[in-house]
Amino acid sequence: MKLSFLGAAREVTGSCFLVETANARFLVDCGMIQGGREAESRNRKPFGFDPPAIDFVLLTHAHIDHSGLLPKLARAGFKGPIYTTGATAELLEVMLPDSAHIQETDARREARHPRGKNPMPPLYTLQDAQECLKRVRSIGYDHEFAPHPDIRCRLRDAGHILGSAIIEISVTEHGRATRLVFSGDLGQPGRPILRDPTPIPEADILVMESTYGDRLHQDLAATEDEMIAFVEQTLFKRGGNVIMPAFAVGRTQQVLYHLHRFVCEGRLRRPQVFVDSPMATEVTRITRRHLELFDEEARHLAGWHERGADIPYLHFTASVEESMALNQIRSGAIIISASGMCDAGRIRHHLRHNLPRRECGVLISGFQAQGTLGRRLVDGAKRVRLFGEDIPVRAEVHSIGGLSAHADQAALLDWAGHFRRPPALTFVVHGEPEAAQVLADRLRQKPGWRVTIPEHGQTAHWPQSPHPGWTP
């Protein structure tokens, strides 16, 4: 068996892993590269494998950096099924067509103002996305299924976003079974709404994320106090707006949950909250349809998920005109919009109008990858480029870490500690180099743990030869 790391190796984007057995070839995730100047060109490169030869895909969750190249895969000739959870399947019906719309819109813009002689076509089209969605198969948590006669799988709750999964895979070759575990993105335990990540007892090969492998999250109670104080200071003392970049899937719903609870508990004066993302609006509806995936606290709270359509201070904008009208609001508004790293979408318009105003604030609540506008704001940029304009950053930019949907270092180590015996091989992925290195070093301190940080494009063989190594 061979395992190739074709994405999310020493970076937090583009998750894609190729598994080749004696009789099957399959992918775990097929994500889009996000952030950085080279993202577009990297996404356009041919796959490092023959798409028609892939038998099936196992998908951990719906975030575009894990699912966003599935339509490109189908366009390139992939004809097999895509297995994922039911909630993820519903989210894909929103996210992949939206991604295709972005590709087509960018291509039309490029055709009008080409950077070279030959305008670039869309990476994939709405038709490609719709054809891809026909291949999606819904599987319940903890249900064993066999995508191939030699392969058995289970999807376990990862607690990261709605429908996110840890994937357990048992591959039988030459009469020998090998158990692979892909953590996907793990959630932070003890957080409201979603359940904690499922402990996994056995693995021969573990592929584990490391997004926050080098740090701890702030205590949730302290994060809530900090969030309330920032909103109160910005809206009611300085008389400005709060702009919140937020991923349409997961983070927007989490922020709405907290804001509504703060108001219900009397900890926050009632603001005007605008969710300016058609995708986030639809995802919020999907979220309310899946209360069975929530933790007990969230299910029993008389909160946003039960009365979301009737909260008087919560508004969902739909049209472009409604979105543009928000930029006429001078004070008292919390505007939640995508993308979460500020590199696309309506959030860039709201930043353009509010960043130059000292009374306003930008509240960053999620991971910001290197090369993104969100990362530049967090790192203290004094000026940024938006729509060809040089925009001064006078608004207060504040980052809070306690709302992260990713497990921190302590949670990652705790999850890894539930294996009954150390995996024979552990690969640390989905982390920037420093975070991956720190987590790998901490795992190596555990007796019997053999840990590697793979390079992009490298391949591991199993069982290993007497002189284990990599083959390009």
One Martini backbone bead per residue (centre of mass of N, CA, C, O) as a GRO file, in nm:
protein
  472
    1MET     BB    1   0.099   0.035   0.018
    2LYS     BB    2   0.011   0.379  -0.062
    3LEU     BB    3   0.095   0.722   0.059
    4SER     BB    4  -0.009   1.042  -0.059
    5PHE     BB    5   0.090   1.396  -0.037
    6LEU     BB    6  -0.123   1.649  -0.209
    7GLY     BB    7  -0.194   1.801   0.067
    8ALA     BB    8  -0.151   1.959   0.367
    9ALA     BB    9   0.172   1.999   0.351
   10ARG     BB   10   0.293   2.236   0.544
   11GLU     BB   11  -0.019   2.325   0.540
   12VAL     BB   12  -0.355   2.505   0.549
   13THR     BB   13  -0.435   2.338   0.269
   14GLY     BB   14  -0.543   2.119   0.027
   15SER     BB   15  -0.670   1.855   0.100
   16CYS     BB   16  -0.482   1.549  -0.008
   17PHE     BB   17  -0.514   1.185  -0.031
   18LEU     BB   18  -0.340   0.896  -0.155
   19VAL     BB   19  -0.461   0.559  -0.194
   20GLU     BB   20  -0.270   0.253  -0.264
   21THR     BB   21  -0.355  -0.061  -0.353
   22ALA     BB   22  -0.372  -0.364  -0.496
   23ASN     BB   23  -0.708  -0.286  -0.588
   24ALA     BB   24  -0.693   0.034  -0.509
   25ARG     BB   25  -0.807   0.386  -0.552
   26PHE     BB   26  -0.799   0.668  -0.320
   27LEU     BB   27  -0.948   0.948  -0.159
   28VAL     BB   28  -0.874   1.200   0.090
   29ASP     BB   29  -0.984   1.442  -0.020
   30CYS     BB   30  -1.039   1.762  -0.237
   31GLY     BB   31  -0.877   2.048  -0.209
   32MET     BB   32  -0.840   2.385  -0.197
   33ILE     BB   33  -0.637   2.639  -0.251
   34GLN     BB   34  -0.570   2.890   0.006
   35GLY     BB   35  -0.393   3.142  -0.029
   36GLY     BB   36  -0.193   3.325  -0.186
   37ARG     BB   37  -0.045   3.384  -0.498
   38GLU     BB   38  -0.039   3.057  -0.592
   39ALA     BB   39  -0.322   2.930  -0.579
   40GLU     BB   40  -0.435   2.938  -0.868
   41SER     BB   41  -0.205   2.779  -1.011
   42ARG     BB   42  -0.226   2.524  -0.834
   43ASN     BB   43  -0.528   2.455  -0.902
   44ARG     BB   44  -0.453   2.420  -1.224
   45LYS     BB   45  -0.309   2.182  -1.189
   46PRO     BB   46  -0.259   1.881  -1.241
   47PHE     BB   47  -0.303   1.599  -1.123
   48GLY     BB   48  -0.107   1.344  -0.940
   49PHE     BB   49  -0.322   1.177  -1.115
   50ASP     BB   50  -0.572   0.954  -1.241
   51PRO     BB   51  -0.896   1.019  -1.221
   52PRO     BB   52  -1.032   0.756  -1.356
   53ALA     BB   53  -0.866   0.563  -1.137
   54ILE     BB   54  -1.057   0.649  -0.922
   55ASP     BB   55  -1.287   0.486  -0.717
   56PHE     BB   56  -1.289   0.690  -0.458
   57VAL     BB   57  -1.424   0.915  -0.202
   58LEU     BB   58  -1.323   1.060   0.110
   59LEU     BB   59  -1.501   1.293   0.324
   60THR     BB   60  -1.470   1.493   0.604
   61HIS     BB   61  -1.564   1.788   0.483
   62ALA     BB   62  -1.696   2.103   0.346
   63HIS     BB   63  -1.463   2.257   0.326
   64ILE     BB   64  -1.289   2.385   0.060
   65ASP     BB   65  -1.000   2.271   0.158
   66HIS     BB   66  -1.149   1.966   0.112
   67SER     BB   67  -1.376   2.004  -0.154
   68GLY     BB   68  -1.311   2.222  -0.402
   69LEU     BB   69  -1.197   1.986  -0.630
   70LEU     BB   70  -1.427   1.791  -0.712
   71PRO     BB   71  -1.525   1.916  -0.984
   72LYS     BB   72  -1.251   1.883  -1.121
   73LEU     BB   73  -1.241   1.577  -1.096
   74ALA     BB   74  -1.496   1.523  -1.266
   75ARG     BB   75  -1.398   1.677  -1.520
   76ALA     BB   76  -1.134   1.467  -1.539
   77GLY     BB   77  -1.306   1.163  -1.500
   78PHE     BB   78  -1.447   1.105  -1.249
   79LYS     BB   79  -1.689   0.817  -1.152
   80GLY     BB   80  -1.720   0.797  -0.858
   81PRO     BB   81  -1.778   0.794  -0.534
   82ILE     BB   82  -1.887   1.009  -0.252
   83TYR     BB   83  -1.809   0.988   0.088
   84THR     BB   84  -2.037   1.105   0.348
   85THR     BB   85  -2.215   1.289   0.535
   86GLY     BB   86  -2.525   1.419   0.541
   87ALA     BB   87  -2.451   1.713   0.617
   88THR     BB   88  -2.229   1.745   0.406
   89ALA     BB   89  -2.405   1.696   0.160
   90GLU     BB   90  -2.579   1.950   0.204
   91LEU     BB   91  -2.348   2.158   0.198
   92LEU     BB   92  -2.246   2.098  -0.091
   93GLU     BB   93  -2.507   2.211  -0.234
   94VAL     BB   94  -2.393   2.504  -0.168
   95MET     BB   95  -2.073   2.524  -0.204
   96LEU     BB   96  -2.006   2.426  -0.494
   97PRO     BB   97  -2.181   2.625  -0.658
   98ASP     BB   98  -2.049   2.876  -0.535
   99SER     BB   99  -1.765   2.817  -0.636
  100ALA     BB  100  -1.841   2.812  -0.936
  101HIS     BB  101  -1.941   3.101  -0.950
  102ILE     BB  102  -1.668   3.225  -0.890
  103GLN     BB  103  -1.518   3.107  -1.132
  104GLU     BB  104  -1.702   3.237  -1.351
  105THR     BB  105  -1.673   3.532  -1.265
  106ASP     BB  106  -1.363   3.549  -1.292
  107ALA     BB  107  -1.358   3.474  -1.595
  108ARG     BB  108  -1.522   3.717  -1.696
  109ARG     BB  109  -1.330   3.930  -1.586
  110GLU     BB  110  -1.082   3.828  -1.746
  111ALA     BB  111  -1.208   3.872  -2.029
  112ARG     BB  112  -1.230   4.186  -1.995
  113HIS     BB  113  -0.929   4.180  -1.819
  114PRO     BB  114  -0.666   4.071  -1.937
  115ARG     BB  115  -0.331   3.974  -1.847
  116GLY     BB  116  -0.334   3.839  -2.127
  117LYS     BB  117  -0.401   3.687  -2.425
  118ASN     BB  118  -0.526   3.439  -2.245
  119PRO     BB  119  -0.791   3.376  -2.095
  120MET     BB  120  -0.910   3.224  -1.818
  121PRO     BB  121  -1.077   2.969  -1.739
  122PRO     BB  122  -1.262   2.800  -1.551
  123LEU     BB  123  -1.200   2.558  -1.330
  124TYR     BB  124  -1.518   2.545  -1.298
  125THR     BB  125  -1.859   2.466  -1.319
  126LEU     BB  126  -2.182   2.432  -1.243
  127GLN     BB  127  -2.208   2.165  -1.394
  128ASP     BB  128  -1.976   2.024  -1.250
  129ALA     BB  129  -2.098   2.043  -0.966
  130GLN     BB  130  -2.361   1.887  -1.030
  131GLU     BB  131  -2.223   1.625  -1.119
  132CYS     BB  132  -2.074   1.575  -0.855
  133LEU     BB  133  -2.327   1.555  -0.662
  134LYS     BB  134  -2.423   1.277  -0.785
  135ARG     BB  135  -2.173   1.120  -0.620
  136VAL     BB  136  -2.301   1.153  -0.352
  137ARG     BB  137  -2.279   0.974  -0.033
  138SER     BB  138  -2.462   0.893   0.248
  139ILE     BB  139  -2.328   0.861   0.588
  140GLY     BB  140  -2.341   0.747   0.893
  141TYR     BB  141  -2.245   0.751   1.190
  142ASP     BB  142  -2.076   0.447   1.272
  143HIS     BB  143  -2.109   0.323   0.988
  144GLU     BB  144  -2.040   0.045   0.817
  145PHE     BB  145  -1.853   0.039   0.504
  146ALA     BB  146  -1.803  -0.077   0.145
  147PRO     BB  147  -1.633   0.063  -0.128
  148HIS     BB  148  -1.473  -0.216  -0.115
  149PRO     BB  149  -1.396  -0.543  -0.074
  150ASP     BB  150  -1.108  -0.447   0.088
  151ILE     BB  151  -1.292  -0.209   0.226
  152ARG     BB  152  -1.339  -0.045   0.544
  153CYS     BB  153  -1.566   0.200   0.700
  154ARG     BB  154  -1.568   0.501   0.919
  155LEU     BB  155  -1.764   0.766   1.059
  156ARG     BB  156  -1.654   1.013   1.286
  157ASP     BB  157  -1.688   1.250   1.514
  158ALA     BB  158  -1.503   1.571   1.506
  159GLY     BB  159  -1.628   1.860   1.607
  160HIS     BB  160  -1.589   2.104   1.396
  161ILE     BB  161  -1.837   2.068   1.204
  162LEU     BB  162  -2.095   2.007   1.040
  163GLY     BB  163  -2.029   1.667   0.958
  164SER     BB  164  -1.768   1.600   1.067
  165ALA     BB  165  -1.482   1.365   1.007
  166ILE     BB  166  -1.354   1.074   1.101
  167ILE     BB  167  -1.144   0.824   0.937
  168GLU     BB  168  -1.194   0.477   0.912
  169ILE     BB  169  -0.961   0.227   0.776
  170SER     BB  170  -0.979  -0.102   0.624
  171VAL     BB  171  -0.709  -0.285   0.475
  172THR     BB  172  -0.692  -0.566   0.255
  173GLU     BB  173  -0.374  -0.745   0.212
  174HIS     BB  174  -0.265  -1.048   0.177
  175GLY     BB  175  -0.439  -1.110   0.455
  176ARG     BB  176  -0.392  -0.807   0.559
  177ALA     BB  177  -0.471  -0.570   0.805
  178THR     BB  178  -0.511  -0.210   0.775
  179ARG     BB  179  -0.521   0.079   0.986
  180LEU     BB  180  -0.669   0.388   0.905
  181VAL     BB  181  -0.636   0.739   1.022
  182PHE     BB  182  -0.831   1.034   0.968
  183SER     BB  183  -0.891   1.326   1.138
  184GLY     BB  184  -0.900   1.570   1.013
  185ASP     BB  185  -1.083   1.813   1.164
  186LEU     BB  186  -1.061   1.910   1.493
  187GLY     BB  187  -1.225   1.982   1.770
  188GLN     BB  188  -1.305   2.158   2.053
  189PRO     BB  189  -1.350   2.069   2.352
  190GLY     BB  190  -1.622   2.209   2.539
  191ARG     BB  191  -1.797   2.324   2.320
  192PRO     BB  192  -2.052   2.458   2.185
  193ILE     BB  193  -2.300   2.253   2.005
  194LEU     BB  194  -2.082   2.048   1.949
  195ARG     BB  195  -1.935   1.765   1.969
  196ASP     BB  196  -1.694   1.578   2.059
  197PRO     BB  197  -1.439   1.413   1.972
  198THR     BB  198  -1.371   1.098   1.876
  199PRO     BB  199  -1.234   0.837   2.004
  200ILE     BB  200  -0.951   0.634   1.902
  201PRO     BB  201  -0.801   0.313   1.954
  202GLU     BB  202  -0.699   0.239   1.646
  203ALA     BB  203  -0.370   0.235   1.464
  204ASP     BB  204  -0.127   0.217   1.214
  205ILE     BB  205  -0.222   0.480   1.056
  206LEU     BB  206  -0.169   0.835   1.110
  207VAL     BB  207  -0.358   1.130   1.014
  208MET     BB  208  -0.276   1.456   1.147
  209GLU     BB  209  -0.360   1.745   1.262
  210SER     BB  210  -0.190   2.106   1.321
  211THR     BB  211  -0.294   2.398   1.331
  212TYR     BB  212  -0.260   2.416   1.678
  213GLY     BB  213   0.025   2.265   1.768
  214ASP     BB  214   0.164   2.552   1.918
  215ARG     BB  215  -0.114   2.605   2.088
  216LEU     BB  216  -0.342   2.775   2.300
  217HIS     BB  217  -0.646   2.841   2.397
  218GLN     BB  218  -0.858   3.037   2.515
  219ASP     BB  219  -1.069   3.074   2.739
  220LEU     BB  220  -1.403   3.089   2.694
  221ALA     BB  221  -1.488   3.294   2.909
  222ALA     BB  222  -1.275   3.506   2.829
  223THR     BB  223  -1.368   3.533   2.536
  224GLU     BB  224  -1.651   3.636   2.592
  225ASP     BB  225  -1.566   3.893   2.745
  226GLU     BB  226  -1.397   4.009   2.510
  227MET     BB  227  -1.626   4.024   2.303
  228ILE     BB  228  -1.818   4.207   2.460
  229ALA     BB  229  -1.622   4.445   2.503
  230PHE     BB  230  -1.573   4.509   2.202
  231VAL     BB  231  -1.865   4.564   2.122
  232GLU     BB  232  -1.931   4.783   2.328
  233GLN     BB  233  -1.704   4.980   2.256
  234THR     BB  234  -1.774   5.015   1.950
  235LEU     BB  235  -2.090   5.067   1.949
  236PHE     BB  236  -2.150   5.242   2.239
  237LYS     BB  237  -1.885   5.436   2.260
  238ARG     BB  238  -1.778   5.499   1.955
  239GLY     BB  239  -1.996   5.452   1.718
  240GLY     BB  240  -1.966   5.185   1.553
  241ASN     BB  241  -1.854   4.903   1.382
  242VAL     BB  242  -1.865   4.545   1.340
  243ILE     BB  243  -1.636   4.335   1.174
  244MET     BB  244  -1.695   3.983   1.067
  245PRO     BB  245  -1.510   3.743   0.972
  246ALA     BB  246  -1.673   3.441   0.834
  247PHE     BB  247  -1.745   3.136   0.802
  248ALA     BB  248  -2.027   3.000   0.666
  249VAL     BB  249  -1.916   2.734   0.802
  250GLY     BB  250  -1.973   2.745   1.155
  251ARG     BB  251  -1.885   3.034   1.253
  252THR     BB  252  -2.146   3.188   1.215
  253GLN     BB  253  -2.321   3.005   1.402
  254GLN     BB  254  -2.148   3.046   1.654
  255VAL     BB  255  -2.178   3.353   1.681
  256LEU     BB  256  -2.486   3.360   1.701
  257TYR     BB  257  -2.509   3.195   1.954
  258HIS     BB  258  -2.351   3.388   2.140
  259LEU     BB  259  -2.504   3.653   2.098
  260HIS     BB  260  -2.781   3.549   2.189
  261ARG     BB  261  -2.694   3.460   2.472
  262PHE     BB  262  -2.595   3.734   2.575
  263VAL     BB  263  -2.871   3.872   2.555
  264CYS     BB  264  -3.039   3.671   2.727
  265GLU     BB  265  -2.831   3.719   2.984
  266GLY     BB  266  -2.751   4.041   2.990
  267ARG     BB  267  -2.441   4.094   2.863
  268LEU     BB  268  -2.582   4.237   2.605
  269ARG     BB  269  -2.662   4.471   2.414
  270ARG     BB  270  -2.870   4.525   2.163
  271PRO     BB  271  -2.802   4.461   1.848
  272GLN     BB  272  -2.724   4.474   1.504
  273VAL     BB  273  -2.750   4.184   1.299
  274PHE     BB  274  -2.557   4.089   1.005
  275VAL     BB  275  -2.595   3.846   0.746
  276ASP     BB  276  -2.361   3.863   0.463
  277SER     BB  277  -2.457   3.553   0.334
  278PRO     BB  278  -2.613   3.330   0.150
  279MET     BB  279  -2.467   3.079   0.249
  280ALA     BB  280  -2.500   3.123   0.556
  281THR     BB  281  -2.806   3.117   0.551
  282GLU     BB  282  -2.836   2.825   0.448
  283VAL     BB  283  -2.658   2.690   0.665
  284THR     BB  284  -2.838   2.768   0.902
  285ARG     BB  285  -3.075   2.596   0.811
  286ILE     BB  286  -2.926   2.327   0.815
  287THR     BB  287  -2.845   2.334   1.111
  288ARG     BB  288  -3.146   2.329   1.222
  289ARG     BB  289  -3.188   2.025   1.093
  290HIS     BB  290  -2.933   1.915   1.306
  291LEU     BB  291  -2.982   1.863   1.626
  292GLU     BB  292  -2.858   1.567   1.661
  293LEU     BB  293  -2.548   1.701   1.647
  294PHE     BB  294  -2.577   1.824   1.912
  295ASP     BB  295  -2.541   1.919   2.208
  296GLU     BB  296  -2.719   1.941   2.493
  297GLU     BB  297  -2.709   2.246   2.538
  298ALA     BB  298  -2.803   2.332   2.252
  299ARG     BB  299  -3.076   2.173   2.246
  300HIS     BB  300  -3.193   2.326   2.522
  301LEU     BB  301  -3.166   2.592   2.406
  302ALA     BB  302  -3.350   2.891   2.368
  303GLY     BB  303  -3.245   2.964   2.060
  304TRP     BB  304  -3.149   3.028   1.740
  305HIS     BB  305  -3.221   2.734   1.626
  306GLU     BB  306  -3.542   2.784   1.696
  307ARG     BB  307  -3.562   3.133   1.642
  308GLY     BB  308  -3.399   3.265   1.403
  309ALA     BB  309  -3.639   3.406   1.231
  310ASP     BB  310  -3.740   3.587   1.516
  311ILE     BB  311  -3.503   3.771   1.560
  312PRO     BB  312  -3.513   4.114   1.562
  313TYR     BB  313  -3.175   4.168   1.535
  314LEU     BB  314  -3.180   3.958   1.293
  315HIS     BB  315  -3.016   3.968   0.966
  316PHE     BB  316  -3.069   3.858   0.625
  317THR     BB  317  -2.898   3.894   0.342
  318ALA     BB  318  -2.933   3.866  -0.020
  319SER     BB  319  -2.880   4.099  -0.188
  320VAL     BB  320  -2.671   4.327  -0.324
  321GLU     BB  321  -2.831   4.575  -0.229
  322GLU     BB  322  -2.835   4.501   0.072
  323SER     BB  323  -2.531   4.496   0.106
  324MET     BB  324  -2.474   4.791   0.020
  325ALA     BB  325  -2.653   4.925   0.245
  326LEU     BB  326  -2.462   4.861   0.489
  327ASN     BB  327  -2.253   5.100   0.407
  328GLN     BB  328  -2.456   5.325   0.544
  329ILE     BB  329  -2.379   5.229   0.816
  330ARG     BB  330  -2.229   5.395   1.103
  331SER     BB  331  -2.380   5.237   1.348
  332GLY     BB  332  -2.459   4.944   1.552
  333ALA     BB  333  -2.312   4.712   1.377
  334ILE     BB  334  -2.306   4.366   1.296
  335ILE     BB  335  -2.093   4.226   1.042
  336ILE     BB  336  -2.136   3.914   0.885
  337SER     BB  337  -1.878   3.776   0.668
  338ALA     BB  338  -1.756   3.663   0.366
  339SER     BB  339  -1.457   3.565   0.411
  340GLY     BB  340  -1.265   3.445   0.677
  341MET     BB  341  -0.982   3.567   0.518
  342CYS     BB  342  -1.062   3.816   0.315
  343ASP     BB  343  -1.026   3.708  -0.011
  344ALA     BB  344  -1.347   3.721  -0.043
  345GLY     BB  345  -1.628   3.871  -0.102
  346ARG     BB  346  -1.819   4.092   0.097
  347ILE     BB  347  -1.608   4.169   0.318
  348ARG     BB  348  -1.436   4.366   0.144
  349HIS     BB  349  -1.645   4.596   0.137
  350HIS     BB  350  -1.662   4.642   0.447
  351LEU     BB  351  -1.365   4.710   0.484
  352ARG     BB  352  -1.346   4.950   0.294
  353HIS     BB  353  -1.563   5.125   0.474
  354ASN     BB  354  -1.426   5.068   0.786
  355LEU     BB  355  -1.113   5.082   0.818
  356PRO     BB  356  -1.083   5.413   0.813
  357ARG     BB  357  -1.244   5.394   1.093
  358ARG     BB  358  -1.180   5.447   1.428
  359GLU     BB  359  -1.469   5.350   1.551
  360CYS     BB  360  -1.405   5.082   1.440
  361GLY     BB  361  -1.420   4.711   1.407
  362VAL     BB  362  -1.219   4.405   1.390
  363LEU     BB  363  -1.323   4.063   1.428
  364ILE     BB  364  -1.112   3.790   1.486
  365SER     BB  365  -1.204   3.416   1.497
  366GLY     BB  366  -0.990   3.291   1.290
  367PHE     BB  367  -0.796   3.142   1.084
  368GLN     BB  368  -0.492   3.285   0.923
  369ALA     BB  369  -0.339   3.255   0.647
  370GLN     BB  370  -0.085   3.278   0.466
  371GLY     BB  371  -0.142   3.555   0.236
  372THR     BB  372  -0.375   3.690   0.368
  373LEU     BB  373  -0.562   3.954   0.462
  374GLY     BB  374  -0.617   3.862   0.751
  375ARG     BB  375  -0.318   3.828   0.828
  376ARG     BB  376  -0.233   4.123   0.782
  377LEU     BB  377  -0.419   4.241   0.997
  378VAL     BB  378  -0.311   4.079   1.241
  379ASP     BB  379  -0.003   4.186   1.179
  380GLY     BB  380  -0.050   4.520   1.138
  381ALA     BB  381  -0.148   4.661   0.903
  382LYS     BB  382  -0.177   5.000   0.771
  383ARG     BB  383  -0.217   4.888   0.474
  384VAL     BB  384  -0.448   4.805   0.203
  385ARG     BB  385  -0.570   4.618  -0.073
  386LEU     BB  386  -0.882   4.731  -0.239
  387PHE     BB  387  -0.990   4.747  -0.544
  388GLY     BB  388  -0.714   4.918  -0.612
  389GLU     BB  389  -0.691   5.032  -0.322
  390ASP     BB  390  -0.555   5.236  -0.066
  391ILE     BB  391  -0.612   5.130   0.267
  392PRO     BB  392  -0.657   5.244   0.569
  393VAL     BB  393  -0.581   5.131   0.911
  394ARG     BB  394  -0.792   5.249   1.180
  395ALA     BB  395  -0.919   5.028   1.281
  396GLU     BB  396  -0.977   4.793   1.512
  397VAL     BB  397  -0.780   4.497   1.552
  398HIS     BB  398  -0.919   4.185   1.673
  399SER     BB  399  -0.812   3.880   1.832
  400ILE     BB  400  -0.974   3.561   1.882
  401GLY     BB  401  -0.920   3.210   1.998
  402GLY     BB  402  -1.174   3.064   2.157
  403LEU     BB  403  -1.356   2.996   1.873
  404SER     BB  404  -1.225   2.770   1.760
  405ALA     BB  405  -1.272   2.472   1.553
  406HIS     BB  406  -0.994   2.394   1.659
  407ALA     BB  407  -0.772   2.217   1.803
  408ASP     BB  408  -0.548   2.229   2.034
  409GLN     BB  409  -0.274   2.102   2.164
  410ALA     BB  410  -0.407   1.962   2.406
  411ALA     BB  411  -0.636   1.824   2.241
  412LEU     BB  412  -0.460   1.664   2.047
  413LEU     BB  413  -0.308   1.500   2.265
  414ASP     BB  414  -0.557   1.376   2.393
  415TRP     BB  415  -0.661   1.228   2.147
  416ALA     BB  416  -0.399   1.060   2.101
  417GLY     BB  417  -0.419   0.921   2.400
  418HIS     BB  418  -0.655   0.696   2.310
  419PHE     BB  419  -0.462   0.507   2.218
  420ARG     BB  420  -0.366   0.192   2.311
  421ARG     BB  421  -0.149   0.227   2.085
  422PRO     BB  422   0.085   0.316   1.893
  423PRO     BB  423   0.127   0.402   1.601
  424ALA     BB  424   0.343   0.307   1.362
  425LEU     BB  425   0.238   0.570   1.202
  426THR     BB  426   0.282   0.932   1.195
  427PHE     BB  427   0.114   1.209   1.032
  428VAL     BB  428   0.175   1.553   1.003
  429VAL     BB  429  -0.077   1.786   0.917
  430HIS     BB  430  -0.237   2.073   0.870
  431GLY     BB  431   0.028   2.275   0.897
  432GLU     BB  432   0.242   2.484   0.975
  433PRO     BB  433   0.561   2.419   1.026
  434GLU     BB  434   0.573   2.495   1.327
  435ALA     BB  435   0.320   2.347   1.427
  436ALA     BB  436   0.401   2.066   1.327
  437GLN     BB  437   0.669   2.044   1.483
  438VAL     BB  438   0.565   2.072   1.771
  439LEU     BB  439   0.370   1.834   1.767
  440ALA     BB  440   0.571   1.616   1.686
  441ASP     BB  441   0.753   1.649   1.936
  442ARG     BB  442   0.533   1.578   2.144
  443LEU     BB  443   0.469   1.294   2.035
  444ARG     BB  444   0.768   1.180   2.062
  445GLN     BB  445   0.751   1.175   2.383
  446LYS     BB  446   0.597   0.932   2.335
  447PRO     BB  447   0.595   0.613   2.370
  448GLY     BB  448   0.637   0.473   2.038
  449TRP     BB  449   0.641   0.731   1.861
  450ARG     BB  450   0.618   0.775   1.503
  451VAL     BB  451   0.710   1.084   1.340
  452THR     BB  452   0.593   1.271   1.048
  453ILE     BB  453   0.666   1.538   0.808
  454PRO     BB  454   0.542   1.583   0.518
  455GLU     BB  455   0.582   1.639   0.194
  456HIS     BB  456   0.495   1.749  -0.091
  457GLY     BB  457   0.446   1.446  -0.283
  458GLN     BB  458   0.488   1.230  -0.092
  459THR     BB  459   0.567   0.870  -0.024
  460ALA     BB  460   0.432   0.596   0.147
  461HIS     BB  461   0.509   0.271   0.271
  462TRP     BB  462   0.312  -0.044   0.306
  463PRO     BB  463   0.512  -0.205   0.431
  464GLN     BB  464   0.809  -0.155   0.548
  465SER     BB  465   1.119  -0.148   0.498
  466PRO     BB  466   1.421  -0.188   0.650
  467HIS     BB  467   1.456   0.106   0.486
  468PRO     BB  468   1.294   0.358   0.549
  469GLY     BB  469   1.118   0.579   0.314
  470TRP     BB  470   1.112   0.789   0.041
  471THR     BB  471   0.911   0.849  -0.248
  472PRO     BB  472   0.835   1.066  -0.508
   0.00000   0.00000   0.00000
